[in-house]
């Protein structure tokens, strides 16, 4: 795997647009779990991207309090992709998710226990049985599981296809109807 030194996981933003460092995100995760320990939790990492050329990649860390909400933290990276090759974008999305997961898991294991991480941590991939990405399902699943992580694809991969997607898609222009 490529070293995560080419990726910047030092700064995150929450859905409410608060800036957090990697350490502050970890403290938030710990506080969130500690405030309601009776719930089941899942921690998911997923990446989505937009554009070609200098591609913006948004990687989301979602802490899902099952049945009672979630917290999300998003980190952006820009990677130059010279050609319009979907396979390259999906590969980069997968590698960003894997790199952040490998950085995150040791801290989560210390905070929440190895057993928690083994059964409640997953990577969401922005691929599915519909569309052009269906041809990459086996290789992406093989790559992610080869690193020892659970993987989910569309329609279950909300961390990539919904949460991260919100941070790479340019906002739609609003039209004023005032006369």
PEKA-V465853 format. One record per residue. N is the residue number from 1. SS is DSSP state (@ for helix, = for strand, . for the rest). OMEGA is omega as a letter, one per 40 degrees, with the letter a starting at -180 (none if undefined). Layout:
BEGIN
{{N | SS | OMEGA} {N | SS | OMEGA}}
END
This chain:
BEGIN
{{1 | . | i} {2 | . | i} {3 | . | a} {4 | @ | i} {5 | @ | i} {6 | @ | i} {7 | . | i} {8 | . | i} {9 | . | a} {10 | . | a} {11 | = | a} {12 | = | i} {13 | = | i} {14 | = | i} {15 | . | i} {16 | . | i} {17 | . | i} {18 | . | i} {19 | = | i} {20 | = | i} {21 | = | i} {22 | @ | i} {23 | @ | i} {24 | @ | i} {25 | @ | i} {26 | @ | i} {27 | @ | i} {28 | @ | i} {29 | @ | i} {30 | @ | i} {31 | @ | a} {32 | @ | i} {33 | @ | a} {34 | @ | a} {35 | . | i} {36 | . | a} {37 | . | a} {38 | . | a} {39 | . | i} {40 | . | a} {41 | = | i} {42 | = | i} {43 | = | a} {44 | = | i} {45 | = | i} {46 | = | a} {47 | = | i} {48 | = | a} {49 | = | a} {50 | = | i} {51 | . | i} {52 | . | a} {53 | = | i} {54 | = | a} {55 | = | i} {56 | = | i} {57 | = | i} {58 | = | i} {59 | = | a} {60 | = | i} {61 | = | a} {62 | = | i} {63 | = | a} {64 | = | i} {65 | = | a} {66 | . | a} {67 | . | a} {68 | . | i} {69 | . | a} {70 | = | i} {71 | = | i} {72 | = | i} {73 | = | a} {74 | = | i} {75 | = | a} {76 | = | i} {77 | = | i} {78 | = | i} {79 | = | i} {80 | = | i} {81 | = | a} {82 | . | a} {83 | . | i} {84 | . | a} {85 | . | a} {86 | @ | a} {87 | @ | i} {88 | @ | i} {89 | @ | i} {90 | @ | i} {91 | @ | i} {92 | @ | i} {93 | @ | a} {94 | @ | a} {95 | @ | i} {96 | @ | i} {97 | @ | i} {98 | @ | a} {99 | @ | i} {100 | @ | i} {101 | @ | a} {102 | @ | i} {103 | @ | a} {104 | @ | a} {105 | @ | i} {106 | @ | i} {107 | @ | i} {108 | @ | i} {109 | @ | i} {110 | @ | a} {111 | @ | a} {112 | @ | i} {113 | . | a} {114 | @ | a} {115 | @ | i} {116 | @ | a} {117 | @ | a} {118 | @ | a} {119 | @ | a} {120 | @ | a} {121 | = | a} {122 | = | i} {123 | = | i} {124 | = | a} {125 | . | a} {126 | . | i} {127 | . | i} {128 | . | a} {129 | . | i} {130 | . | i} {131 | . | a} {132 | @ | a} {133 | @ | a} {134 | @ | a} {135 | @ | a} {136 | @ | a} {137 | @ | a} {138 | @ | a} {139 | @ | i} {140 | @ | i} {141 | @ | i} {142 | @ | a} {143 | @ | a} {144 | @ | i} {145 | @ | i} {146 | @ | i} {147 | . | i} {148 | . | a} {149 | . | i} {150 | = | i} {151 | = | i} {152 | = | i} {153 | . | i} {154 | . | e} {155 | . | a} {156 | . | a} {157 | . | a} {158 | @ | a} {159 | @ | i} {160 | @ | a} {161 | @ | i} {162 | @ | a} {163 | @ | a} {164 | @ | a} {165 | @ | i} {166 | @ | a} {167 | @ | i} {168 | . | a} {169 | . | i} {170 | . | i} {171 | . | i} {172 | . | i} {173 | . | i} {174 | . | a} {175 | . | i} {176 | . | i} {177 | . | a} {178 | . | a} {179 | . | none}}
END
